[in-house]
Amino acid sequence: MYVERTKNRIQGLDLDKTIEQNELKLISFLSDSDPEEDYEEFKKALNKKIEEDGIDDEWIEIQWASYATGGPDKYLVPFILSTLYTLLAEKAHSNEDSSKAWSLIAEAMYFRGLCQAPPEATLTDADKRIENASKGGLARAEKNRLAKEEAARLFKEKAPATGWSDIQQAIEGIFTELTDFIRRKSIKLASHNLRNLLKKWLSEDEALHAAYDANSFEKKSKSN
């Protein structure tokens, strides 16, 4: 696999320099492809997306799907993903998680390579990803269901005697156990985005929200 080969090839290199060089090449690509686009503004917008909404596998698959449909901006999809992984690598590096940072920058370099590849090569790759995503959709939905059910169970089991004071406390209170469960069950959910994903699930899944609500401070104080 390309990413694994890249990880092996970049061992021993300077992490700061590797991230910087990848970003310089992204800037050069964007400048050549669309001189009106400003890289720093684009990076800020993408970082805002990460901070406010989070990024998950579904979002990445949507990007690939948008590439496959064609259009004048389809060349930006590998660029977007390379910039995304570069940002995540920078965050991991700032948190002193060099192993994770190397893995993320390898992904960034892979997608940057697709920016420079002939369109048909990238389209073939995109088609394969979309096909695999479609085949794996039901299995992924089932595993996500298991994660939601475990989260609901943990909301009850780990709740303080007085109940959860708010959603943030509840998420932090089950985070470690839920992360372990996801790892044991080989569920493909990124741990760095799990908190944002739980917030999203709580806003969309009535059963999960009911499990939290039943063990909240507000509900328990009313029942006493």
Secondary structure, 3 states (H helix, E strand, C coil): CHHHHHHHHCCCCCHHHHHHHHHHHHHHHHHHHCCCCCHHHHHHHHHHHHHHCCCCHHHHHHHHHHHHCCCCCCCHHHHHHHHHHHHHHHHHHHCCCHHHHHHHHHHHHHHHHHHHCCHHHHHHHHHHHHHHHHHCHHHHHHHHHHHHHHHHHHHHHCCCCCCECCHHHHHHHHHHHHHHHHHHCCCCCCHHHHHHHHHHHHHHCHHHHHHHHHCEHHHHHHHC
